[in-house]
């Protein structure tokens, strides 16, 4: 049974209700699809099916079950899931696949190899698992990343990709992708191995023909994209610029950077309902820095713990999920992101977002009232609004 985001009722909206109806959804999806294709400068991948597991036990079980069905190869980036106390089931399944002749390629960062990982690595290497180690990182980066959720990219037989991670024993955000987009995630693994690991990748049937299995369109904003702003930042700014109704942003890395802040402020001026969800760890900086956003109309919510919401959502049809990306990356903009264009998936992601909002504290303006220019623009937007 596919795990779904837990559905809840959305709280009362601070700014008028979202546009409803199939026509509005179709229009929003069309607008966001064009904006995403332009920002990525590559076509989107259609015909995919995505499932999200938000419970740690279910996420680990899905990884083990998927690996157990491998017949040609298992490509795995990341090591945290191989470490005790939860890593033994996956290690045993990888060893079983090797005994049946399945290729297993493990790519990891030298800085992530600690004493706890050595027993698993010795057993895997003895069984013939090809282990490729990236170059060492600075010690301070390793220390910072040790506090983040365990993340991994696993591609099985070139047909199923699992990406995401587990935060402790309770929370998780594991994304299972099937369809044409798997080939691009596979290419990320293969390309990084070839560029950064001295040993060659063993021959295998890494790119089988992939059929359409669903209706979800996917774009990939990778950390290895062209120079300039990170691909994820470009796609997020483009989505905010094209937003017509609401932006629900999970700010795992703190307050948005300057470019995104300007885009959010402009969206508020257009009458878009903007909500920013931050963890309590960023509380001091948030309260001292969010006054301009409150005056612009951004709703800032603070959580005592890390958000459970897996995705930021725009207009209910554009959702972004973080993949592990470059193992050396510290900031979210340096990692890969999976972007889903689908109303059903967006509804699930919004439910998770509002669930977090319900248990958060909203930062309010000292006067308790929105900025005068904000009020004027909202009135004009509502007066001039033409329903599609």
N, C-alpha and C positions, 0 to 999 in steps of 0.2 A: 504494500500500500504506500503510495507516494506521499511523503511528508509535505505538508503545505504550511504556509505562514498561518499562524493562528488568527482567525478573523475576529475583529472586535468592532464595535460601533465607534465611528469617528466622533470626537468631541465637537462642540459647537465651534463653527468657524469664526475667526475674528473679522474676516472680511467676507462679503457675500457668498452665497453657495456656489459650488462648482457647477460649471455648465454640464448639463446632462444630455443623454440621448445618443443614439448610434451615430447620427450625423456629426455631432460635436466630436465624438471619439475618433471617427474616421478622419475628420479634418485635422485634428491634433496629431494623429499618427502620420498623416501625409506631410504636414509641416515639419515635424520632428525628424522624419525619415530623410527629407531633403537636407535639413540642417546637419544631420549626422554624416551623411554621405559627403557633403562639402567639407566638413571639418576633418574627416579622416582621409579624404582624397582617394578613397578606394571604395569599390562596391560593397554593399552589405550582403551578409549570408542569410538566405532565406531557407525555409523548410526545416527548422530546428525544433527540438523539444528540450526544455530545461526544467529540472526539478531542483528544489532547494531543501536541504536538511538543516534544521536549526537546533536539533538536539544532539548533544555530543555522542551519546550511545548509538543513535540511529546513523549518524555520520560515519562513525568508525565501522559499523556493521556494513554499510553500503560500500565502503572502500574494500573491505575484506571480500565481500560477495563478488564485486566486480573483478577484482584481481583473480579470484578463484576460477572465473570463467575464461581467463585468457588462454588463447591457443597459439598465438604467434609471438607476441612481445608485451612487455610492460615497461613503459618509460616513466620514471618517477623523479621529480625534482623536489628536494626537501628531505629532511631527515627526522624531524621531530616526531613523526608518527611511528618511527621504528624504535623509539626509546621506551623503556619501561616507565610506568607500570602498565601502559596500554598498548605497547608496541609489539608484544610477543605474538598475538594472533596474526597480524599482518606479516611479520617476519616468517612465521611458519607457512603461510600461504605462498609467499614468494619462494621459499625453499622448495615447496611442493611443485610449484610451476617449473622451477629449474630442473627438478628430477624428471619432469615430463618433456623436457627439451625446449621449453619456452624461454626466449631471450628476456633477460631482466637487465635494464640499464638504469643505474642510479646516479643522478647528478646532484652534488651537494657542495657546500662551501667549507673550505678548510677550517674557518673560524667556528663553524657550528659543530665540529667533531670534538665532543668532550668525552670524559671517561665513561659516562653513561651509555654512549653510543658504540663504544668499541666492541663489546661482545656481539652485538647484532651485526656490525660491519665485518667482523672476522668470520662469522658463520656464513654471511652472504657471499663474501669473497671466496671462501673455500668451496662454495657450491657453484662457482662460476659466474656470479653476478658481476657485470662490468661496472665498476665504480669510477666515476670521473669527478675529480675535485677541482673546483674553481680556485683561483688565487686567494691568498689570505686578505682579510680586511683589517682596517685599523681596529685596535682593541676597543675604542670607545663606541664604534658602530656595533660591534658584536654585543657589547653590554646593553646598548639601547634596544637592539632587536631581540635580545633574550626576554624582554618584557612583553613582547607582542605575541598574539596567538600563533600557534603552530600552523604554518601554511605549506601547501604542497600542490604540485601539478602532477596528475597521474593520467597517462593516456594508455588505454588498453586496446591492443589490436588495431589501433588507428580508427576505432569506431566509437569509443566512449571516452570522454574526458571528464575528470574530476578535478575541481580546483576550489581553493578556499582553505578553511582551517577550523580548528577547535580552540576555544578559549576556556580552558579548565575542564571540569567534569560536567558542566551544565550547558554552556552555550556553544554554538557552532554556526558556521555559515559555509556549508559545503554545497557547491553547485555541480550538478551532473548535466553534461551537455551531450546530446546526440544529434547527428545530422551533419550537413556540410561544414559547419563552423569547426568541427573537431579537427579537420585537416589543417586549419590555421593554427590551432593550439599545438598540434603535433609539430608543425613547422617551427614554432617558437622553441620547442625543446630541441629539435634536431639542429637548428641553426645555432643556438647558444652552445650546444655541445661541440659543434665543429669549430666554432670561433674561440672557445675558451678552455676546452679540455684537450690536452696534447694527444691522448690516445684516440684512435678512430672509433666511430660508432659502428658496432657490428652490423652486417647486412641483415635486412629484415623487410617484411612487407609492411612498411610504415604508412603508406598512403593508398589504402584500398579505395575502390569506388564507393561513394556514399550517396545514399538515396535520401529524398525528403521524408522526414518522419513526423513533422509537426508544422505549425503555422508561425512560429516565432522567428522574427528577423533579428540578427545579431551583428553587431559591429565590435571590433576589437581595437582598443586603444592601447598600443604596446609601448613599453619603455624604450624599445630599440628603434623608435620611429625617427623621422627626419629631425634636423636641428631646429632650434627655436623653442617655443613653449612646448611642454610635454603634451603628447597627444591627448591624454585624458583631460588636461586643463582646457585644451581647444574644444573638445567635444562638450564639456560641461558648460563652458561659456556660450557656445553656440546654442545649446539646448535652452539655457536661461534667456538668451536673446530672443529665441523663438517662442518662449512660454506665453500662453494666453490666459491661463487661469491660476495655476499654483505651482510652487517649487518647494519640495520637501527635501532638505539637504542634511545628510549625516556628516557632520564635521569631525571625523575621527582624529584628524591631525590638528584640531584647534580652529581658530577663526580663518575664514577664506583669505587667500592672498589678494593683492591689490586689484589685479585684473578681474577676478571673480567678484570681489566686493563691488566694483563699479557696475558690473553686469547685474548683480542682485539689486543694487540701489536703483538702477534704471528700470528694472522690472517692477519694483514697488511703485515707482512714479507712474507706470502704465496701469496700475491697479491690480497687478499680480499678487496673490497671497503667498508670501515667502516665509517659510519656517526653517530655522537652523537649529539642529540638535547637537549639543556638545556634551562631553563627559565632564563630571564634577572636577576631575583633575585639572581642567582648564578654567576653573571657576574664577580665580583671581584675575587672570588676563582677560577673561570674557567680560566680567563686570566693569573693568576699567577701560575696555576698548570697544564695547558694543554700543555705546551711546549713539554714535552716528547712525548705526543700523536701526536702532530703535526709533530715532527721529525720522528715518527714511521709511519706516513701516515694517522692518524685518522682525519677526517673532523669534526670540532666542530662548531656547529651552535647555536647562542644565540637568544632567543626570549624575547621580552619585557613583554609578558604575559605568562600564563600557556599554554603548548602545547595543541592543539585540537586533535592531533593524539592520538588515543586510544590504539595503540598497537605498540610494537617493533616487527620488522620483520627480519627474516633471510632467505636468498635465495628465498624470495617470497612465501614460503610454510609453514613457521613456524612463528606463531604470538602469542604473549602473552598479555593477558588482565588482569588488576588488579581487583580482587573481594574484598569485604570488609574485609573478614577474621576475625581475633580476634579483637574485638572492642577496646582492650587495646593496640594494636600495633601502634607504631608511624612510624617506618621505613617500606619502601615498602617490604623489605625482610621478614618482620614479618607478612605480609598479604598473603591471598590466591591469586593465579593467575590461570586463565583459559588459557590453551595453545591449540591453534587450528592448526591442520595440514590440510591445504586446500589451493590450489592455488588461487581460486576465492576470498576467504576471504582475503588471503595475498595481492592480487592486490588492494582490497579496502583499506586495512590498509596502503599500500604503498602510495596510492593516498593522503590519509590524511597526511602522513608524509611529502611528498614532498610539499604539500600545506603549511605546517608550515615552511619548509625550504625556500620557496619562499618569506616569509615575515620575515625572520630572518637575522641576520648578522653573517657571517662566520669569525671565528678567524683565522688569517693567520700567517704563520711563518714569523719572522722578515726579513729573506732574500728573502721571496717570493718563495723559491724553496724547494722541498722535500729533505729529508736527502739523502746523496749519496748512503748509503746502501739500502734505500728504492727504489731508482731509479734502482739500479742493480737488486734487487729481482723482481721488476715488469717486467723488460726486460726478465729475465730468465723465469719467470712464463708464460709470453706471448709466448716466444719461445718454451717452452716445453709443453704448453697446448695442450691436445688432446681432441677434441670435442667428446661428447658421441654419 
